Amino acid sequence: MTNRMFRLLELHQKLDALIARAAASRGADPLALALLRKRKLRLRERLSRLFAARVMGA
């Protein structure tokens, strides 16, 4: 795993924790939650492409 992949995985985990904390709070902003989830999804897609490219190139 490259350093870049590791950093992206770390960011994915941090976003996951942030989403969980925000969703658990009573006054959670639905728009902010949706934006965080969308950012996490884009990051997951990016990671999938990187891992796929690494497997195909190996």
mmCIF file of the N, C-alpha and C atoms, coordinates in Angstrom:
data_MODEL
# 
_entry.id   MODEL 
# 
loop_
_atom_site.group_PDB 
_atom_site.id 
_atom_site.type_symbol 
_atom_site.label_atom_id 
_atom_site.label_alt_id 
_atom_site.label_comp_id 
_atom_site.label_asym_id 
_atom_site.label_entity_id 
_atom_site.label_seq_id 
_atom_site.pdbx_PDB_ins_code 
_atom_site.Cartn_x 
_atom_site.Cartn_y 
_atom_site.Cartn_z 
_atom_site.occupancy 
_atom_site.B_iso_or_equiv 
_atom_site.pdbx_formal_charge 
_atom_site.auth_seq_id 
_atom_site.auth_comp_id 
_atom_site.auth_asym_id 
_atom_site.auth_atom_id 
_atom_site.pdbx_PDB_model_num 
ATOM 1   N N  . MET A 1 1  ? 0.845   -1.167 0.000   1.00 0.00 ? 1  MET A N  1 
ATOM 2   C CA . MET A 1 1  ? 0.000   0.000  0.000   1.00 0.00 ? 1  MET A CA 1 
ATOM 3   C C  . MET A 1 1  ? 0.895   1.234  0.000   1.00 0.00 ? 1  MET A C  1 
ATOM 4   N N  . THR A 1 2  ? 0.559   2.158  -0.845  1.00 0.00 ? 2  THR A N  1 
ATOM 5   C CA . THR A 1 2  ? 1.367   3.367  -0.926  1.00 0.00 ? 2  THR A CA 1 
ATOM 6   C C  . THR A 1 2  ? 0.992   4.333  0.196   1.00 0.00 ? 2  THR A C  1 
ATOM 7   N N  . ASN A 1 3  ? 1.835   5.300  0.402   1.00 0.00 ? 3  ASN A N  1 
ATOM 8   C CA . ASN A 1 3  ? 1.597   6.323  1.414   1.00 0.00 ? 3  ASN A CA 1 
ATOM 9   C C  . ASN A 1 3  ? 0.314   7.100  1.093   1.00 0.00 ? 3  ASN A C  1 
ATOM 10  N N  . ARG A 1 4  ? 0.089   7.345  -0.178  1.00 0.00 ? 4  ARG A N  1 
ATOM 11  C CA . ARG A 1 4  ? -1.101  8.072  -0.613  1.00 0.00 ? 4  ARG A CA 1 
ATOM 12  C C  . ARG A 1 4  ? -2.370  7.292  -0.259  1.00 0.00 ? 4  ARG A C  1 
ATOM 13  N N  . MET A 1 5  ? -2.358  6.000  -0.532  1.00 0.00 ? 5  MET A N  1 
ATOM 14  C CA . MET A 1 5  ? -3.510  5.161  -0.208  1.00 0.00 ? 5  MET A CA 1 
ATOM 15  C C  . MET A 1 5  ? -3.762  5.151  1.300   1.00 0.00 ? 5  MET A C  1 
ATOM 16  N N  . PHE A 1 6  ? -2.689  5.066  2.061   1.00 0.00 ? 6  PHE A N  1 
ATOM 17  C CA . PHE A 1 6  ? -2.814  5.047  3.509   1.00 0.00 ? 6  PHE A CA 1 
ATOM 18  C C  . PHE A 1 6  ? -3.442  6.333  4.014   1.00 0.00 ? 6  PHE A C  1 
ATOM 19  N N  . ARG A 1 7  ? -2.987  7.478  3.483   1.00 0.00 ? 7  ARG A N  1 
ATOM 20  C CA . ARG A 1 7  ? -3.553  8.767  3.893   1.00 0.00 ? 7  ARG A CA 1 
ATOM 21  C C  . ARG A 1 7  ? -5.030  8.865  3.535   1.00 0.00 ? 7  ARG A C  1 
ATOM 22  N N  . LEU A 1 8  ? -5.402  8.366  2.368   1.00 0.00 ? 8  LEU A N  1 
ATOM 23  C CA . LEU A 1 8  ? -6.802  8.394  1.955   1.00 0.00 ? 8  LEU A CA 1 
ATOM 24  C C  . LEU A 1 8  ? -7.656  7.480  2.837   1.00 0.00 ? 8  LEU A C  1 
ATOM 25  N N  . LEU A 1 9  ? -7.112  6.323  3.202   1.00 0.00 ? 9  LEU A N  1 
ATOM 26  C CA . LEU A 1 9  ? -7.831  5.433  4.115   1.00 0.00 ? 9  LEU A CA 1 
ATOM 27  C C  . LEU A 1 9  ? -8.024  6.084  5.490   1.00 0.00 ? 9  LEU A C  1 
ATOM 28  N N  . GLU A 1 10 ? -6.998  6.782  5.954   1.00 0.00 ? 10 GLU A N  1 
ATOM 29  C CA . GLU A 1 10 ? -7.098  7.499  7.224   1.00 0.00 ? 10 GLU A CA 1 
ATOM 30  C C  . GLU A 1 10 ? -8.191  8.562  7.160   1.00 0.00 ? 10 GLU A C  1 
ATOM 31  N N  . LEU A 1 11 ? -8.211  9.300  6.068   1.00 0.00 ? 11 LEU A N  1 
ATOM 32  C CA . LEU A 1 11 ? -9.224  10.336 5.895   1.00 0.00 ? 11 LEU A CA 1 
ATOM 33  C C  . LEU A 1 11 ? -10.617 9.717  5.842   1.00 0.00 ? 11 LEU A C  1 
ATOM 34  N N  . HIS A 1 12 ? -10.746 8.578  5.200   1.00 0.00 ? 12 HIS A N  1 
ATOM 35  C CA . HIS A 1 12 ? -12.030 7.886  5.123   1.00 0.00 ? 12 HIS A CA 1 
ATOM 36  C C  . HIS A 1 12 ? -12.515 7.507  6.525   1.00 0.00 ? 12 HIS A C  1 
ATOM 37  N N  . GLN A 1 13 ? -11.613 7.015  7.356   1.00 0.00 ? 13 GLN A N  1 
ATOM 38  C CA . GLN A 1 13 ? -11.968 6.647  8.726   1.00 0.00 ? 13 GLN A CA 1 
ATOM 39  C C  . GLN A 1 13 ? -12.351 7.871  9.554   1.00 0.00 ? 13 GLN A C  1 
ATOM 40  N N  . LYS A 1 14 ? -11.634 8.969  9.361   1.00 0.00 ? 14 LYS A N  1 
ATOM 41  C CA . LYS A 1 14 ? -11.947 10.194 10.094  1.00 0.00 ? 14 LYS A CA 1 
ATOM 42  C C  . LYS A 1 14 ? -13.315 10.737 9.684   1.00 0.00 ? 14 LYS A C  1 
ATOM 43  N N  . LEU A 1 15 ? -13.608 10.678 8.393   1.00 0.00 ? 15 LEU A N  1 
ATOM 44  C CA . LEU A 1 15 ? -14.925 11.115 7.935   1.00 0.00 ? 15 LEU A CA 1 
ATOM 45  C C  . LEU A 1 15 ? -16.019 10.237 8.520   1.00 0.00 ? 15 LEU A C  1 
ATOM 46  N N  . ASP A 1 16 ? -15.766 8.946  8.584   1.00 0.00 ? 16 ASP A N  1 
ATOM 47  C CA . ASP A 1 16 ? -16.731 8.016  9.151   1.00 0.00 ? 16 ASP A CA 1 
ATOM 48  C C  . ASP A 1 16 ? -17.021 8.362  10.607  1.00 0.00 ? 16 ASP A C  1 
ATOM 49  N N  . ALA A 1 17 ? -15.989 8.635  11.376  1.00 0.00 ? 17 ALA A N  1 
ATOM 50  C CA . ALA A 1 17 ? -16.156 8.999  12.785  1.00 0.00 ? 17 ALA A CA 1 
ATOM 51  C C  . ALA A 1 17 ? -16.887 10.338 12.917  1.00 0.00 ? 17 ALA A C  1 
ATOM 52  N N  . LEU A 1 18 ? -16.561 11.282 12.068  1.00 0.00 ? 18 LEU A N  1 
ATOM 53  C CA . LEU A 1 18 ? -17.209 12.589 12.097  1.00 0.00 ? 18 LEU A CA 1 
ATOM 54  C C  . LEU A 1 18 ? -18.693 12.470 11.771  1.00 0.00 ? 18 LEU A C  1 
ATOM 55  N N  . ILE A 1 19 ? -19.019 11.645 10.795  1.00 0.00 ? 19 ILE A N  1 
ATOM 56  C CA . ILE A 1 19 ? -20.421 11.425 10.427  1.00 0.00 ? 19 ILE A CA 1 
ATOM 57  C C  . ILE A 1 19 ? -21.173 10.772 11.579  1.00 0.00 ? 19 ILE A C  1 
ATOM 58  N N  . ALA A 1 20 ? -20.557 9.797  12.215  1.00 0.00 ? 20 ALA A N  1 
ATOM 59  C CA . ALA A 1 20 ? -21.200 9.109  13.343  1.00 0.00 ? 20 ALA A CA 1 
ATOM 60  C C  . ALA A 1 20 ? -21.469 10.083 14.488  1.00 0.00 ? 20 ALA A C  1 
ATOM 61  N N  . ARG A 1 21 ? -20.498 10.933 14.798  1.00 0.00 ? 21 ARG A N  1 
ATOM 62  C CA . ARG A 1 21 ? -20.693 11.918 15.884  1.00 0.00 ? 21 ARG A CA 1 
ATOM 63  C C  . ARG A 1 21 ? -21.775 12.918 15.521  1.00 0.00 ? 21 ARG A C  1 
ATOM 64  N N  . ALA A 1 22 ? -21.757 13.390 14.287  1.00 0.00 ? 22 ALA A N  1 
ATOM 65  C CA . ALA A 1 22 ? -22.751 14.380 13.864  1.00 0.00 ? 22 ALA A CA 1 
ATOM 66  C C  . ALA A 1 22 ? -24.154 13.779 13.853  1.00 0.00 ? 22 ALA A C  1 
ATOM 67  N N  . ALA A 1 23 ? -24.272 12.538 13.411  1.00 0.00 ? 23 ALA A N  1 
ATOM 68  C CA . ALA A 1 23 ? -25.580 11.890 13.352  1.00 0.00 ? 23 ALA A CA 1 
ATOM 69  C C  . ALA A 1 23 ? -26.130 11.624 14.751  1.00 0.00 ? 23 ALA A C  1 
ATOM 70  N N  . ALA A 1 24 ? -25.251 11.419 15.708  1.00 0.00 ? 24 ALA A N  1 
ATOM 71  C CA . ALA A 1 24 ? -25.682 11.129 17.074  1.00 0.00 ? 24 ALA A CA 1 
ATOM 72  C C  . ALA A 1 24 ? -26.136 12.386 17.816  1.00 0.00 ? 24 ALA A C  1 
ATOM 73  N N  . SER A 1 25 ? -25.709 13.547 17.358  1.00 0.00 ? 25 SER A N  1 
ATOM 74  C CA . SER A 1 25 ? -26.097 14.778 18.047  1.00 0.00 ? 25 SER A CA 1 
ATOM 75  C C  . SER A 1 25 ? -27.532 15.144 17.689  1.00 0.00 ? 25 SER A C  1 
ATOM 76  N N  . ARG A 1 26 ? -28.200 15.757 18.629  1.00 0.00 ? 26 ARG A N  1 
ATOM 77  C CA . ARG A 1 26 ? -29.615 16.100 18.437  1.00 0.00 ? 26 ARG A CA 1 
ATOM 78  C C  . ARG A 1 26 ? -29.811 17.150 17.361  1.00 0.00 ? 26 ARG A C  1 
ATOM 79  N N  . GLY A 1 27 ? -28.987 18.146 17.334  1.00 0.00 ? 27 GLY A N  1 
ATOM 80  C CA . GLY A 1 27 ? -29.168 19.257 16.400  1.00 0.00 ? 27 GLY A CA 1 
ATOM 81  C C  . GLY A 1 27 ? -28.371 19.099 15.127  1.00 0.00 ? 27 GLY A C  1 
ATOM 82  N N  . ALA A 1 28 ? -28.236 17.878 14.670  1.00 0.00 ? 28 ALA A N  1 
ATOM 83  C CA . ALA A 1 28 ? -27.428 17.618 13.474  1.00 0.00 ? 28 ALA A CA 1 
ATOM 84  C C  . ALA A 1 28 ? -28.063 18.289 12.259  1.00 0.00 ? 28 ALA A C  1 
ATOM 85  N N  . ASP A 1 29 ? -27.239 18.949 11.485  1.00 0.00 ? 29 ASP A N  1 
ATOM 86  C CA . ASP A 1 29 ? -27.689 19.605 10.264  1.00 0.00 ? 29 ASP A CA 1 
ATOM 87  C C  . ASP A 1 29 ? -27.768 18.555 9.158   1.00 0.00 ? 29 ASP A C  1 
ATOM 88  N N  . PRO A 1 30 ? -28.959 18.302 8.635   1.00 0.00 ? 30 PRO A N  1 
ATOM 89  C CA . PRO A 1 30 ? -29.105 17.268 7.601   1.00 0.00 ? 30 PRO A CA 1 
ATOM 90  C C  . PRO A 1 30 ? -28.292 17.561 6.338   1.00 0.00 ? 30 PRO A C  1 
ATOM 91  N N  . LEU A 1 31 ? -28.182 18.822 5.987   1.00 0.00 ? 31 LEU A N  1 
ATOM 92  C CA . LEU A 1 31 ? -27.400 19.177 4.805   1.00 0.00 ? 31 LEU A CA 1 
ATOM 93  C C  . LEU A 1 31 ? -25.915 18.897 5.026   1.00 0.00 ? 31 LEU A C  1 
ATOM 94  N N  . ALA A 1 32 ? -25.422 19.254 6.202   1.00 0.00 ? 32 ALA A N  1 
ATOM 95  C CA . ALA A 1 32 ? -24.017 18.995 6.511   1.00 0.00 ? 32 ALA A CA 1 
ATOM 96  C C  . ALA A 1 32 ? -23.731 17.501 6.512   1.00 0.00 ? 32 ALA A C  1 
ATOM 97  N N  . LEU A 1 33 ? -24.649 16.730 7.069   1.00 0.00 ? 33 LEU A N  1 
ATOM 98  C CA . LEU A 1 33 ? -24.487 15.271 7.079   1.00 0.00 ? 33 LEU A CA 1 
ATOM 99  C C  . LEU A 1 33 ? -24.468 14.719 5.657   1.00 0.00 ? 33 LEU A C  1 
ATOM 100 N N  . ALA A 1 34 ? -25.363 15.204 4.821   1.00 0.00 ? 34 ALA A N  1 
ATOM 101 C CA . ALA A 1 34 ? -25.417 14.736 3.433   1.00 0.00 ? 34 ALA A CA 1 
ATOM 102 C C  . ALA A 1 34 ? -24.123 15.073 2.700   1.00 0.00 ? 34 ALA A C  1 
ATOM 103 N N  . LEU A 1 35 ? -23.582 16.257 2.947   1.00 0.00 ? 35 LEU A N  1 
ATOM 104 C CA . LEU A 1 35 ? -22.326 16.647 2.296   1.00 0.00 ? 35 LEU A CA 1 
ATOM 105 C C  . LEU A 1 35 ? -21.160 15.788 2.767   1.00 0.00 ? 35 LEU A C  1 
ATOM 106 N N  . LEU A 1 36 ? -21.135 15.473 4.061   1.00 0.00 ? 36 LEU A N  1 
ATOM 107 C CA . LEU A 1 36 ? -20.076 14.610 4.589   1.00 0.00 ? 36 LEU A CA 1 
ATOM 108 C C  . LEU A 1 36 ? -20.174 13.209 3.990   1.00 0.00 ? 36 LEU A C  1 
ATOM 109 N N  . ARG A 1 37 ? -21.393 12.704 3.908   1.00 0.00 ? 37 ARG A N  1 
ATOM 110 C CA . ARG A 1 37 ? -21.589 11.368 3.329   1.00 0.00 ? 37 ARG A CA 1 
ATOM 111 C C  . ARG A 1 37 ? -21.193 11.341 1.856   1.00 0.00 ? 37 ARG A C  1 
ATOM 112 N N  . LYS A 1 38 ? -21.501 12.405 1.148   1.00 0.00 ? 38 LYS A N  1 
ATOM 113 C CA . LYS A 1 38 ? -21.140 12.480 -0.273  1.00 0.00 ? 38 LYS A CA 1 
ATOM 114 C C  . LYS A 1 38 ? -19.616 12.540 -0.429  1.00 0.00 ? 38 LYS A C  1 
ATOM 115 N N  . ARG A 1 39 ? -18.963 13.303 0.441   1.00 0.00 ? 39 ARG A N  1 
ATOM 116 C CA . ARG A 1 39 ? -17.498 13.392 0.399   1.00 0.00 ? 39 ARG A CA 1 
ATOM 117 C C  . ARG A 1 39 ? -16.874 12.028 0.678   1.00 0.00 ? 39 ARG A C  1 
ATOM 118 N N  . LYS A 1 40 ? -17.448 11.315 1.660   1.00 0.00 ? 40 LYS A N  1 
ATOM 119 C CA . LYS A 1 40 ? -16.945 9.985  1.995   1.00 0.00 ? 40 LYS A CA 1 
ATOM 120 C C  . LYS A 1 40 ? -17.133 9.019  0.824   1.00 0.00 ? 40 LYS A C  1 
ATOM 121 N N  . LEU A 1 41 ? -18.267 9.105  0.162   1.00 0.00 ? 41 LEU A N  1 
ATOM 122 C CA . LEU A 1 41 ? -18.530 8.246  -0.987  1.00 0.00 ? 41 LEU A CA 1 
ATOM 123 C C  . LEU A 1 41 ? -17.545 8.518  -2.123  1.00 0.00 ? 41 LEU A C  1 
ATOM 124 N N  . ARG A 1 42 ? -17.286 9.788  -2.412  1.00 0.00 ? 42 ARG A N  1 
ATOM 125 C CA . ARG A 1 42 ? -16.309 10.128 -3.457  1.00 0.00 ? 42 ARG A CA 1 
ATOM 126 C C  . ARG A 1 42 ? -14.923 9.603  -3.099  1.00 0.00 ? 42 ARG A C  1 
ATOM 127 N N  . LEU A 1 43 ? -14.581 9.701  -1.824  1.00 0.00 ? 43 LEU A N  1 
ATOM 128 C CA . LEU A 1 43 ? -13.291 9.203  -1.362  1.00 0.00 ? 43 LEU A CA 1 
ATOM 129 C C  . LEU A 1 43 ? -13.218 7.686  -1.503  1.00 0.00 ? 43 LEU A C  1 
ATOM 130 N N  . ARG A 1 44 ? -14.309 6.989  -1.172  1.00 0.00 ? 44 ARG A N  1 
ATOM 131 C CA . ARG A 1 44 ? -14.353 5.533  -1.307  1.00 0.00 ? 44 ARG A CA 1 
ATOM 132 C C  . ARG A 1 44 ? -14.193 5.128  -2.776  1.00 0.00 ? 44 ARG A C  1 
ATOM 133 N N  . GLU A 1 45 ? -14.840 5.859  -3.669  1.00 0.00 ? 45 GLU A N  1 
ATOM 134 C CA . GLU A 1 45 ? -14.721 5.570  -5.103  1.00 0.00 ? 45 GLU A CA 1 
ATOM 135 C C  . GLU A 1 45 ? -13.286 5.781  -5.582  1.00 0.00 ? 45 GLU A C  1 
ATOM 136 N N  . ARG A 1 46 ? -12.676 6.844  -5.086  1.00 0.00 ? 46 ARG A N  1 
ATOM 137 C CA . ARG A 1 46 ? -11.274 7.130  -5.454  1.00 0.00 ? 46 ARG A CA 1 
ATOM 138 C C  . ARG A 1 46 ? -10.351 6.015  -4.968  1.00 0.00 ? 46 ARG A C  1 
ATOM 139 N N  . LEU A 1 47 ? -10.575 5.563  -3.749  1.00 0.00 ? 47 LEU A N  1 
ATOM 140 C CA . LEU A 1 47 ? -9.774  4.466  -3.208  1.00 0.00 ? 47 LEU A CA 1 
ATOM 141 C C  . LEU A 1 47 ? -9.978  3.186  -4.020  1.00 0.00 ? 47 LEU A C  1 
ATOM 142 N N  . SER A 1 48 ? -11.204 2.920  -4.406  1.00 0.00 ? 48 SER A N  1 
ATOM 143 C CA . SER A 1 48 ? -11.484 1.727  -5.209  1.00 0.00 ? 48 SER A CA 1 
ATOM 144 C C  . SER A 1 48 ? -10.728 1.762  -6.522  1.00 0.00 ? 48 SER A C  1 
ATOM 145 N N  . ARG A 1 49 ? -10.720 2.922  -7.159  1.00 0.00 ? 49 ARG A N  1 
ATOM 146 C CA . ARG A 1 49 ? -9.979  3.051  -8.440  1.00 0.00 ? 49 ARG A CA 1 
ATOM 147 C C  . ARG A 1 49 ? -8.485  2.858  -8.227  1.00 0.00 ? 49 ARG A C  1 
ATOM 148 N N  . LEU A 1 50 ? -7.956  3.413  -7.136  1.00 0.00 ? 50 LEU A N  1 
ATOM 149 C CA . LEU A 1 50 ? -6.524  3.268  -6.861  1.00 0.00 ? 50 LEU A CA 1 
ATOM 150 C C  . LEU A 1 50 ? -6.153  1.813  -6.594  1.00 0.00 ? 50 LEU A C  1 
ATOM 151 N N  . PHE A 1 51 ? -6.970  1.129  -5.791  1.00 0.00 ? 51 PHE A N  1 
ATOM 152 C CA . PHE A 1 51 ? -6.695  -0.269 -5.501  1.00 0.00 ? 51 PHE A CA 1 
ATOM 153 C C  . PHE A 1 51 ? -6.829  -1.137 -6.756  1.00 0.00 ? 51 PHE A C  1 
ATOM 154 N N  . ALA A 1 52 ? -7.826  -0.839 -7.586  1.00 0.00 ? 52 ALA A N  1 
ATOM 155 C CA . ALA A 1 52 ? -8.019  -1.588 -8.814  1.00 0.00 ? 52 ALA A CA 1 
ATOM 156 C C  . ALA A 1 52 ? -6.840  -1.386 -9.765  1.00 0.00 ? 52 ALA A C  1 
ATOM 157 N N  . ALA A 1 53 ? -6.376  -0.156 -9.868  1.00 0.00 ? 53 ALA A N  1 
ATOM 158 C CA . ALA A 1 53 ? -5.233  0.145  -10.739 1.00 0.00 ? 53 ALA A CA 1 
ATOM 159 C C  . ALA A 1 53 ? -3.987  -0.559 -10.227 1.00 0.00 ? 53 ALA A C  1 
ATOM 160 N N  . ARG A 1 54 ? -3.842  -0.636 -8.920  1.00 0.00 ? 54 ARG A N  1 
ATOM 161 C CA . ARG A 1 54 ? -2.678  -1.295 -8.333  1.00 0.00 ? 54 ARG A CA 1 
ATOM 162 C C  . ARG A 1 54 ? -2.710  -2.804 -8.611  1.00 0.00 ? 54 ARG A C  1 
ATOM 163 N N  . VAL A 1 55 ? -3.888  -3.391 -8.503  1.00 0.00 ? 55 VAL A N  1 
ATOM 164 C CA . VAL A 1 55 ? -4.032  -4.832 -8.746  1.00 0.00 ? 55 VAL A CA 1 
ATOM 165 C C  . VAL A 1 55 ? -3.785  -5.138 -10.228 1.00 0.00 ? 55 VAL A C  1 
ATOM 166 N N  . MET A 1 56 ? -4.336  -4.313 -11.093 1.00 0.00 ? 56 MET A N  1 
ATOM 167 C CA . MET A 1 56 ? -4.177  -4.544 -12.534 1.00 0.00 ? 56 MET A CA 1 
ATOM 168 C C  . MET A 1 56 ? -2.722  -4.340 -12.965 1.00 0.00 ? 56 MET A C  1 
ATOM 169 N N  . GLY A 1 57 ? -2.020  -3.442 -12.289 1.00 0.00 ? 57 GLY A N  1 
ATOM 170 C CA . GLY A 1 57 ? -0.640  -3.167 -12.645 1.00 0.00 ? 57 GLY A CA 1 
ATOM 171 C C  . GLY A 1 57 ? 0.350   -4.127 -12.015 1.00 0.00 ? 57 GLY A C  1 
ATOM 172 N N  . ALA A 1 58 ? -0.090  -4.904 -11.065 1.00 0.00 ? 58 ALA A N  1 
ATOM 173 C CA . ALA A 1 58 ? 0.819   -5.803 -10.350 1.00 0.00 ? 58 ALA A CA 1 
ATOM 174 C C  . ALA A 1 58 ? 1.137   -7.042 -11.139 1.00 0.00 ? 58 ALA A C  1 
# 
